[in-house]
């Protein structure tokens, strides 16, 4: 519902679509949405409409993305990609649901050293495109040390 409040405040006519492989989590999400937005509230003040769909990002029998070809301007995956059986298939499906130029944000648990996809993008930005500062910005959320300071940590020297 946090996303629905941000979309509702910023995007006229925007909506949020949630997808999960757990029917139990979908019920929890729907209950929370129902508590915040009551019937007759026009989706509540500042909230975009929210839909929830059951789907496995990798499974052929739950093609959640097919009704949304090039539909979304943003997609977000929070702590799920590292558990998916076929992350490449999942990312391919997300890409097919994004409009050209759409943005994808993914949060994962492991440090960047264990994320070959992010390391490859970092290297491509730094070496192939010649924009090392873009690579550093992309890796900044993964950069930390035991003191919680993000300066001078993992992002420095990665891919060089």
Backbone as a printed PyTorch tensor [residue, N CA C, xyz], in Angstrom:
tensor([[[  0.8210,  -1.1940,   0.0000],
         [  0.0000,   0.0000,   0.0000],
         [  0.8640,   1.2560,   0.0000]],

        [[  2.0950,   1.1120,   0.4490],
         [  3.0100,   2.2510,   0.3800],
         [  3.1930,   2.6860,  -1.0740]],

        [[  3.3620,   1.7250,  -1.9700],
         [  3.4790,   2.0710,  -3.3810],
         [  2.2100,   2.7420,  -3.8850]],

        [[  1.0600,   2.2440,  -3.4670],
         [ -0.2090,   2.8360,  -3.8990],
         [ -0.3320,   4.2750,  -3.4410]],

        [[  0.1840,   4.5910,  -2.2600],
         [  0.1120,   5.9740,  -1.7920],
         [  1.0470,   6.8730,  -2.5990]],

        [[  2.2190,   6.3630,  -2.9570],
         [  3.1500,   7.1610,  -3.7590],
         [  2.6310,   7.3610,  -5.1770]],

        [[  2.0960,   6.3140,  -5.7710],
         [  1.5530,   6.4260,  -7.1230],
         [  0.3390,   7.3480,  -7.1110]],

        [[ -0.5260,   7.1830,  -6.1240],
         [ -1.7330,   8.0060,  -6.0430],
         [ -1.4330,   9.4800,  -5.8850]],

        [[ -0.3520,   9.7990,  -5.1820],
         [  0.0270,  11.1970,  -4.9850],
         [  0.6890,  11.8150,  -6.2110]],

        [[  1.2760,  10.9810,  -7.0710],
         [  2.1070,  11.5210,  -8.1360],
         [  1.6110,  11.2530,  -9.5610]],

        [[  0.8010,  10.2190,  -9.7520],
         [  0.4370,   9.8140, -11.1070],
         [ -1.0780,   9.7740, -11.2460]],

        [[ -1.6150,  10.7140, -11.9630],
         [ -3.0480,  10.7140, -12.2090],
         [ -3.4060,   9.5030, -13.0650]],

        [[ -4.3530,   8.7040, -12.6080],
         [ -4.7610,   7.5180, -13.3410],
         [ -3.8410,   6.3270, -13.1570]],

        [[ -2.8320,   6.4540, -12.3010],
         [ -1.9060,   5.3560, -12.0680],
         [ -2.5380,   4.2540, -11.2420]],

        [[ -1.9390,   3.0680, -11.2920],
         [ -2.4040,   1.9580, -10.4810],
         [ -1.2190,   1.0740, -10.1240]],

        [[ -1.4340,   0.2080,  -9.1520],
         [ -0.4040,  -0.7060,  -8.6730],
         [ -0.9210,  -2.1250,  -8.8520]],

        [[ -0.0620,  -2.9950,  -9.3710],
         [ -0.3960,  -4.4010,  -9.5370],
         [  0.6140,  -5.2050,  -8.7320]],

        [[  0.1210,  -5.9980,  -7.7880],
         [  0.9830,  -6.8560,  -6.9860],
         [  0.8730,  -8.2930,  -7.4470]],

        [[  2.0090,  -8.9800,  -7.5440],
         [  2.0480, -10.3820,  -7.9610],
         [  2.8480, -11.1530,  -6.9220]],

        [[  2.3330, -12.3030,  -6.5030],
         [  3.0630, -13.1410,  -5.5510],
         [  2.7410, -14.5960,  -5.8310]],

        [[  3.6780, -15.4610,  -5.4900],
         [  3.5080, -16.8980,  -5.6630],
         [  2.7890, -17.5160,  -4.4620]],

        [[  2.6380, -16.7450,  -3.3950],
         [  1.9840, -17.2300,  -2.1770],
         [  0.5630, -16.6820,  -2.0850]],

        [[ -0.3960, -17.5850,  -2.1680],
         [ -1.7940, -17.1440,  -2.0240],
         [ -2.0430, -16.5670,  -0.6390]],

        [[ -1.3460, -17.0890,   0.3600],
         [ -1.4810, -16.5580,   1.7170],
         [ -1.0180, -15.1170,   1.8110]],

        [[  0.1080, -14.8120,   1.1790],
         [  0.6030, -13.4310,   1.2020],
         [ -0.3120, -12.5040,   0.4120]],

        [[ -0.9100, -13.0170,  -0.6550],
         [ -1.8620, -12.2040,  -1.4070],
         [ -3.0800, -11.8620,  -0.5590]],

        [[ -3.5300, -12.8190,   0.2670],
         [ -4.6630, -12.5550,   1.1700],
         [ -4.2920, -11.4910,   2.1940]],

        [[ -3.0810, -11.5750,   2.7280],
         [ -2.6240, -10.5670,   3.6930],
         [ -2.5820,  -9.1910,   3.0270]],

        [[ -2.0190,  -9.1310,   1.8390],
         [ -1.9280,  -7.8550,   1.1230],
         [ -3.3100,  -7.2880,   0.8240]],

        [[ -4.2280,  -8.1530,   0.3880],
         [ -5.5860,  -7.6890,   0.0890],
         [ -6.2770,  -7.1800,   1.3450]],

        [[ -6.0800,  -7.8720,   2.4730],
         [ -6.6800,  -7.4310,   3.7400],
         [ -6.1490,  -6.0600,   4.1350]],

        [[ -4.8490,  -5.8570,   3.9820],
         [ -4.2700,  -4.5440,   4.3030],
         [ -4.8300,  -3.4630,   3.3840]],

        [[ -4.9690,  -3.7920,   2.1210],
         [ -5.5350,  -2.8320,   1.1760],
         [ -6.9710,  -2.5060,   1.5510]],

        [[ -7.7400,  -3.5160,   1.9430],
         [ -9.1380,  -3.2980,   2.3290],
         [ -9.2460,  -2.4400,   3.5820]],

        [[ -8.3040,  -2.5840,   4.5190],
         [ -8.3140,  -1.7730,   5.7370],
         [ -8.0430,  -0.3030,   5.4380]],

        [[ -7.1960,  -0.0450,   4.4480],
         [ -6.8410,   1.3400,   4.1220],
         [ -7.8420,   2.0150,   3.2050]],

        [[ -8.4290,   1.2530,   2.3110],
         [ -9.3290,   1.8180,   1.3150],
         [-10.6980,   1.1660,   1.4740]],

        [[-11.6640,   1.9310,   1.9000],
         [-13.0230,   1.4280,   2.1180],
         [-13.8690,   1.6350,   0.8620]],

        [[-14.8200,   0.7430,   0.6050],
         [-15.7120,   0.9400,  -0.5470],
         [-16.3730,   2.3090,  -0.4920]],

        [[-16.4430,   2.9580,  -1.6540],
         [-17.0480,   4.2860,  -1.7260],
         [-16.0650,   5.4080,  -1.4730]],

        [[-14.8210,   5.0780,  -1.1540],
         [-13.8020,   6.1070,  -0.8940],
         [-13.0980,   6.5700,  -2.1600]],

        [[-13.4910,   6.0810,  -3.3160],
         [-12.7580,   6.3530,  -4.5540],
         [-11.2950,   5.9870,  -4.3930]],

        [[-11.0640,   4.7970,  -3.8490],
         [ -9.7270,   4.2770,  -3.5980],
         [ -8.9750,   5.0810,  -2.5420]],

        [[ -9.6840,   5.8560,  -1.7720],
         [ -9.0630,   6.5530,  -0.6530],
         [ -8.3050,   7.7850,  -1.1030]],

        [[ -8.0990,   8.6920,  -0.1780],
         [ -7.3640,   9.9100,  -0.5310],
         [ -5.9010,   9.5900,  -0.7980]],

        [[ -5.4460,   9.8860,  -2.0000],
         [ -4.0500,   9.7110,  -2.3300],
         [ -3.6180,   8.3030,  -2.6630]],

        [[ -4.5390,   7.3450,  -2.7130],
         [ -4.1650,   5.9710,  -3.0280],
         [ -4.5460,   5.6330,  -4.4650]],

        [[ -3.6070,   5.0270,  -5.1880],
         [ -3.9110,   4.5080,  -6.5170],
         [ -4.6310,   3.1670,  -6.3480]],

        [[ -5.4460,   2.7830,  -7.3220],
         [ -6.0790,   1.4580,  -7.2470],
         [ -5.0120,   0.3510,  -7.2160]],

        [[ -5.3050,  -0.7030,  -6.4810],
         [ -4.3770,  -1.8210,  -6.3420],
         [ -5.0770,  -3.1100,  -6.7760]],

        [[ -4.3870,  -3.9120,  -7.5660],
         [ -4.8530,  -5.2370,  -7.9570],
         [ -3.8090,  -6.2460,  -7.5040]],

        [[ -4.2370,  -7.4350,  -7.1470],
         [ -3.3110,  -8.4910,  -6.7560],
         [ -3.5530,  -9.6970,  -7.6560]],

        [[ -2.4540, -10.3240,  -8.0900],
         [ -2.5210, -11.4890,  -8.9610],
         [ -1.6310, -12.5910,  -8.4160]],

        [[ -2.1140, -13.8230,  -8.5010],
         [ -1.2840, -14.9770,  -8.1920],
         [ -0.4120, -15.2490,  -9.4050]],

        [[  0.8540, -15.4800,  -9.1740],
         [  1.7300, -15.8250, -10.2840],
         [  3.1210, -16.1620,  -9.8280]],

        [[  3.7400, -17.0530, -10.5600],
         [  5.1370, -17.4110, -10.3710],
         [  5.8850, -16.7720, -11.5250]],

        [[  6.8410, -15.9430, -11.2300],
         [  7.5430, -15.2010, -12.2690],
         [  8.2360, -16.0990, -13.2800]],

        [[  8.4670, -17.3610, -12.9310],
         [  9.2110, -18.2750, -13.8080],
         [  8.3510, -19.3600, -14.4460]],

        [[  7.1570, -19.5940, -13.9520],
         [  6.3660, -20.7480, -14.3840],
         [  5.4850, -20.4190, -15.5810]],

        [[  5.4730, -21.3340, -16.5390],
         [  4.6590, -21.1620, -17.7360],
         [  3.1610, -21.1550, -17.4310]],

        [[  2.7460, -21.8480, -16.3600],
         [  1.3140, -21.9570, -16.0810],
         [  0.7560, -20.7600, -15.3140]],

        [[  1.5840, -19.7990, -14.9760],
         [  1.0880, -18.5610, -14.3500],
         [  1.6910, -17.3590, -15.0690]],

        [[  1.2700, -17.1260, -16.3020],
         [  1.8530, -16.0340, -17.0830],
         [  1.2790, -14.6720, -16.6840]],

        [[  1.6170, -14.2200, -15.4900],
         [  1.0800, -12.9650, -14.9430],
         [  1.3550, -11.7740, -15.8480]],

        [[  2.4280, -11.8140, -16.5920],
         [  2.8630, -10.6720, -17.3920],
         [  2.1100, -10.5220, -18.7140]],

        [[  1.5010, -11.5830, -19.2080],
         [  0.8870, -11.5310, -20.5360],
         [ -0.2090, -10.4830, -20.7020]],

        [[ -1.0420, -10.2220, -19.6770],
         [ -2.0520,  -9.1720, -19.8750],
         [ -1.4630,  -7.7590, -19.8750]],

        [[ -0.1650,  -7.6420, -19.6070],
         [  0.4480,  -6.3210, -19.4430],
         [  1.6320,  -6.0850, -20.3820]],

        [[  1.5080,  -6.3480, -21.6860],
         [  2.6680,  -6.1050, -22.5430],
         [  2.9850,  -4.6100, -22.6120]],

        [[  4.2210,  -4.2760, -22.3220],
         [  4.7000,  -2.8800, -22.3620],
         [  3.7220,  -1.9380, -21.6640]],

        [[  3.3350,  -2.3020, -20.4590],
         [  2.2780,  -1.6080, -19.7390],
         [  2.7970,  -0.7130, -18.6010]],

        [[  3.8170,  -1.1740, -17.8980],
         [  4.2530,  -0.4890, -16.6770],
         [  5.4510,   0.4160, -16.9190]],

        [[  5.4560,   1.5500, -16.2330],
         [  6.6400,   2.4060, -16.3200],
         [  7.6610,   2.0630, -15.2360]],

        [[  7.2450,   1.3180, -14.2170],
         [  8.1670,   0.8830, -13.1670],
         [  7.7670,  -0.5120, -12.6830]],

        [[  8.7850,  -1.2650, -12.2950],
         [  8.5670,  -2.5680, -11.6680],
         [  9.5300,  -2.6670, -10.4960]],

        [[  9.1060,  -3.3840,  -9.4760],
         [  9.8890,  -3.4900,  -8.2470],
         [  9.8110,  -4.9150,  -7.7310]],

        [[ 10.9530,  -5.4780,  -7.3940],
         [ 11.0060,  -6.8200,  -6.8160],
         [ 11.7470,  -6.7090,  -5.4880]],

        [[ 11.0550,  -7.0130,  -4.4210],
         [ 11.6440,  -6.8810,  -3.0880],
         [ 11.9210,  -8.2560,  -2.4990]],

        [[ 13.1850,  -8.5980,  -2.4150],
         [ 13.6430,  -9.8410,  -1.7710],
         [ 13.0210, -11.0960,  -2.3710]],

        [[ 12.8980, -11.1350,  -3.6810],
         [ 12.3350, -12.3180,  -4.3110],
         [ 13.2450, -12.9540,  -5.3420]],

        [[ 13.9830, -12.1500,  -6.0690],
         [ 14.7530, -12.6600,  -7.2000],
         [ 15.7280, -13.7560,  -6.7950]],

        [[ 16.3330, -13.6330,  -5.6390],
         [ 17.3290, -14.6310,  -5.2290],
         [ 16.6980, -15.9960,  -4.9470]],

        [[ 15.3760, -16.0630,  -4.8120],
         [ 14.6960, -17.3310,  -4.5330],
         [ 14.0700, -17.9640,  -5.7740]],

        [[ 14.0860, -17.2740,  -6.8910],
         [ 13.4040, -17.7570,  -8.0850],
         [ 14.2020, -18.8580,  -8.7680]],

        [[ 13.4720, -19.8570,  -9.2730],
         [ 14.1060, -20.9970,  -9.9270],
         [ 14.8510, -20.5750, -11.1880]],

        [[ 14.3350, -19.5930, -11.9020],
         [ 14.9430, -19.1420, -13.1470],
         [ 14.8980, -17.6140, -13.1870]],

        [[ 15.8490, -16.9530, -12.5210],
         [ 15.8110, -15.4940, -12.4620],
         [ 15.8730, -14.8280, -13.8350]],

        [[ 16.5540, -15.4370, -14.7850],
         [ 16.6290, -14.8430, -16.1250],
         [ 15.2440, -14.8230, -16.7680]],

        [[ 14.4970, -15.9060, -16.6250],
         [ 13.1260, -15.9360, -17.1560],
         [ 12.2680, -14.8890, -16.4510]],

        [[ 12.4150, -14.7760, -15.1540],
         [ 11.6460, -13.7770, -14.4010],
         [ 11.9660, -12.3680, -14.8950]],

        [[ 13.2470, -12.0670, -15.0760],
         [ 13.6420, -10.7330, -15.5520],
         [ 13.1560, -10.4970, -16.9850]],

        [[ 13.1440, -11.5370, -17.7990],
         [ 12.6300, -11.4100, -19.1640],
         [ 11.1490, -11.0410, -19.1340]],

        [[ 10.3990, -11.6590, -18.2440],
         [  8.9690, -11.3640, -18.1300],
         [  8.7360,  -9.9500, -17.6000]],

        [[  9.5320,  -9.5420, -16.6350],
         [  9.4080,  -8.1680, -16.1370],
         [  9.6890,  -7.1900, -17.2660]],

        [[ 10.7430,  -7.4570, -18.0100],
         [ 11.0950,  -6.5670, -19.1240],
         [  9.9540,  -6.4640, -20.1300]],

        [[  9.2950,  -7.5820, -20.4160],
         [  8.2040,  -7.5530, -21.3940],
         [  7.0080,  -6.7460, -20.8920]],

        [[  6.8860,  -6.5980, -19.5820],
         [  5.7730,  -5.8380, -19.0200],
         [  6.0890,  -4.3450, -18.8990]],

        [[  7.3600,  -3.9770, -19.0530],
         [  7.7540,  -2.5710, -18.9470],
         [  7.6220,  -1.8570, -20.2860]],

        [[  7.2530,  -0.5840, -20.2150],
         [  7.2580,   0.2450, -21.4140],
         [  8.7130,   0.4850, -21.8230]],

        [[  8.9630,   0.8500, -23.0700],
         [ 10.3310,   1.2140, -23.4360],
         [ 10.8270,   2.3440, -22.5200]],

        [[ 11.9880,   2.1510, -21.9500],
         [ 12.5360,   3.1290, -21.0070],
         [ 12.0300,   2.9480, -19.5910]],

        [[ 11.1850,   1.9260, -19.3600],
         [ 10.6740,   1.6730, -18.0150],
         [ 11.7990,   1.2900, -17.0640]],

        [[ 11.5630,   1.4740, -15.7810],
         [ 12.5930,   1.2310, -14.7730],
         [ 12.2530,   0.0240, -13.9140]],

        [[ 13.2910,  -0.7220, -13.5380],
         [ 13.1430,  -1.8880, -12.6860],
         [ 14.0630,  -1.7220, -11.4870]],

        [[ 13.5200,  -1.9130, -10.2960],
         [ 14.3040,  -1.8710,  -9.0650],
         [ 14.1930,  -3.2310,  -8.4110]],

        [[ 15.3330,  -3.7500,  -7.9690],
         [ 15.3670,  -5.0700,  -7.3620],
         [ 16.1830,  -4.9960,  -6.0750]],

        [[ 15.6090,  -5.4570,  -4.9840],
         [ 16.3300,  -5.5320,  -3.7110],
         [ 16.6110,  -6.9970,  -3.4100]],

        [[ 17.8590,  -7.2870,  -3.0780],
         [ 18.2750,  -8.6520,  -2.7380],
         [ 19.0900,  -8.6100,  -1.4520]],

        [[ 19.2630,  -9.7710,  -0.8220],
         [ 19.9580,  -9.8210,   0.4540],
         [ 21.4670,  -9.8320,   0.3430]],

        [[ 22.0010, -10.5080,  -0.6350],
         [ 23.4350, -10.7450,  -0.6870],
         [ 24.2120,  -9.4870,  -1.0550]],

        [[ 25.4430,  -9.3630,  -0.5560],
         [ 26.3030,  -8.2590,  -0.9840],
         [ 26.5590,  -8.3430,  -2.4930]],

        [[ 26.9410,  -7.2590,  -3.0820],
         [ 27.1030,  -7.1840,  -4.5230],
         [ 28.1200,  -8.1940,  -5.0500]],

        [[ 29.0940,  -8.5670,  -4.2690],
         [ 30.0890,  -9.5400,  -4.7260],
         [ 29.4480, -10.8690,  -5.1110]],

        [[ 28.2520, -11.1300,  -4.6040],
         [ 27.5370, -12.3610,  -4.8980],
         [ 26.3950, -12.1460,  -5.8830]],

        [[ 26.4100, -11.0280,  -6.5850],
         [ 25.3640, -10.6790,  -7.5350],
         [ 25.9730, -10.4610,  -8.9150]],

        [[ 26.2120, -11.5240,  -9.6690],
         [ 26.8930, -11.3800, -10.9540],
         [ 26.1730, -10.4670, -11.9430]],

        [[ 24.8580, -10.4100, -11.8940],
         [ 24.1300,  -9.5320, -12.8050],
         [ 24.5010,  -8.0700, -12.5560]],

        [[ 24.5040,  -7.6470, -11.2880],
         [ 24.8310,  -6.2670, -10.9730],
         [ 26.2920,  -5.9630, -11.2640]],

        [[ 27.1710,  -6.9070, -11.0090],
         [ 28.5790,  -6.7040, -11.3230],
         [ 28.7800,  -6.5460, -12.8330]],

        [[ 28.0580,  -7.3380, -13.6220],
         [ 28.1690,  -7.2370, -15.0740],
         [ 27.6680,  -5.8840, -15.5690]],

        [[ 26.5520,  -5.4170, -15.0260],
         [ 26.0310,  -4.1010, -15.4220],
         [ 27.0150,  -3.0120, -15.0040]],

        [[ 27.5680,  -3.1170, -13.8120],
         [ 28.5550,  -2.1490, -13.3420],
         [ 29.7500,  -2.0970, -14.2930]],

        [[ 30.2610,  -3.2630, -14.6510],
         [ 31.4070,  -3.3200, -15.5680],
         [ 31.0470,  -2.7270, -16.9300]],

        [[ 29.8570,  -3.0360, -17.4280],
         [ 29.4380,  -2.5110, -18.7300],
         [ 29.3350,  -0.9930, -18.6900]],

        [[ 28.7640,  -0.4600, -17.6390],
         [ 28.6590,   0.9990, -17.5190],
         [ 30.0390,   1.6400, -17.4440]],

        [[ 30.9300,   1.0340, -16.6760],
         [ 32.2510,   1.6140, -16.4820],
         [ 33.1420,   1.4340, -17.7120]],

        [[ 33.1960,   0.2200, -18.2330],
         [ 34.1580,  -0.0840, -19.2850],
         [ 33.5980,   0.1110, -20.6890]],

        [[ 32.4210,  -0.4300, -20.9530],
         [ 31.8770,  -0.3810, -22.3120],
         [ 31.2760,   0.9720, -22.6610]],

        [[ 30.5970,   1.5760, -21.7140],
         [ 29.9160,   2.8510, -21.9760],
         [ 30.7840,   4.0320, -21.5490]],

        [[ 31.7640,   3.7680, -20.7210],
         [ 32.6600,   4.8390, -20.2860],
         [ 32.0550,   5.7620, -19.2480]],

        [[ 31.0990,   5.2560, -18.4690],
         [ 30.4550,   6.0660, -17.4300],
         [ 30.6230,   5.3880, -16.0750]],

        [[ 31.8340,   5.3460, -15.5340],
         [ 32.0390,   4.6570, -14.2560],
         [ 31.2150,   5.2530, -13.1220]],

        [[ 30.9010,   6.5480, -13.2040],
         [ 30.0920,   7.1610, -12.1430],
         [ 28.6770,   6.5740, -12.1070]],

        [[ 28.1460,   6.1690, -13.2500],
         [ 26.8360,   5.5270, -13.2730],
         [ 26.8960,   4.1650, -12.5880]],

        [[ 27.9720,   3.4430, -12.8510],
         [ 28.1520,   2.1590, -12.1960],
         [ 28.2520,   2.2990, -10.6900]],

        [[ 28.9650,   3.3260, -10.2430],
         [ 29.0960,   3.5630,  -8.8020],
         [ 27.7470,   3.9130,  -8.1790]],

        [[ 26.9540,   4.7170,  -8.8790],
         [ 25.6220,   5.0590,  -8.3700],
         [ 24.7390,   3.8270,  -8.2750]],

        [[ 24.8480,   2.9340,  -9.2770],
         [ 24.0400,   1.7230,  -9.2610],
         [ 24.4190,   0.8250,  -8.0900]],

        [[ 25.6990,   0.7590,  -7.7620],
         [ 26.1480,  -0.1250,  -6.6950],
         [ 26.0700,   0.5010,  -5.3110]],

        [[ 25.8550,   1.8000,  -5.2200],
         [ 25.8580,   2.4740,  -3.9160],
         [ 24.9400,   1.8230,  -2.8850]],

        [[ 23.7310,   1.3800,  -3.2490],
         [ 22.8820,   0.7460,  -2.2290],
         [ 23.4610,  -0.5460,  -1.6590]],

        [[ 24.3900,  -1.1760,  -2.3870],
         [ 24.9900,  -2.4250,  -1.9270],
         [ 26.2700,  -2.1860,  -1.1390]],

        [[ 26.7050,  -0.9420,  -1.0680],
         [ 27.9890,  -0.6370,  -0.4490],
         [ 27.7990,  -0.3610,   1.0340]],

        [[ 28.4100,  -1.1700,   1.8510],
         [ 28.3430,  -0.9600,   3.2930],
         [ 29.5790,  -1.5650,   3.9350]],

        [[ 29.7910,  -1.2100,   5.1820],
         [ 30.8300,  -1.8690,   5.9690],
         [ 30.2860,  -2.0730,   7.3690]],

        [[ 31.0900,  -2.5950,   8.2520],
         [ 30.5950,  -2.9330,   9.5890],
         [ 30.1560,  -1.7200,  10.3900]],

        [[ 30.5930,  -0.5320,   9.9970],
         [ 30.2080,   0.6870,  10.7130],
         [ 28.9920,   1.3600,  10.0950]],

        [[ 28.4710,   0.7800,   9.0190],
         [ 27.3000,   1.3700,   8.3690],
         [ 27.6460,   2.5290,   7.4540]],

        [[ 28.9310,   2.7870,   7.2460],
         [ 29.3750,   3.8780,   6.3910],
         [ 29.4530,   3.3650,   4.9570]],

        [[ 28.8710,   4.0890,   4.0080],
         [ 28.8830,   3.6370,   2.6240],
         [ 30.0450,   4.2140,   1.8400]],

        [[ 30.8760,   5.0510,   2.4350],
         [ 32.0060,   5.6210,   1.7110],
         [ 33.1940,   4.6460,   1.7380]],

        [[ 33.8480,   4.4970,   0.6170],
         [ 35.0640,   3.6940,   0.5640],
         [ 34.8450,   2.2230,   0.8300]],

        [[ 33.7450,   1.6680,   0.3270],
         [ 33.4590,   0.2690,   0.6210],
         [ 33.4020,  -0.5530,  -0.6630]],

        [[ 32.5270,  -1.5390,  -0.7160],
         [ 32.5000,  -2.5310,  -1.7830],
         [ 32.4450,  -1.9430,  -3.1920]],

        [[ 31.7480,  -0.8550,  -3.3930],
         [ 31.5690,  -0.3400,  -4.7460],
         [ 32.8840,   0.1330,  -5.3440]],

        [[ 33.8070,   0.5420,  -4.5240],
         [ 35.0830,   1.0170,  -5.0490],
         [ 35.9000,  -0.1340,  -5.5850]],

        [[ 36.3680,   0.0090,  -6.8020],
         [ 37.2430,  -0.9910,  -7.3880],
         [ 36.5170,  -2.1790,  -7.9890]],

        [[ 35.2250,  -2.2810,  -7.8520],
         [ 34.5090,  -3.4160,  -8.4250],
         [ 34.4700,  -3.2520,  -9.9310]],

        [[ 34.8930,  -4.2760, -10.6300],
         [ 34.8310,  -4.2760, -12.0870],
         [ 35.9000,  -3.4750, -12.7730]],

        [[ 36.9130,  -3.0690, -12.0810],
         [ 37.9790,  -2.2860, -12.7200],
         [ 39.1930,  -3.1280, -12.9180]]])
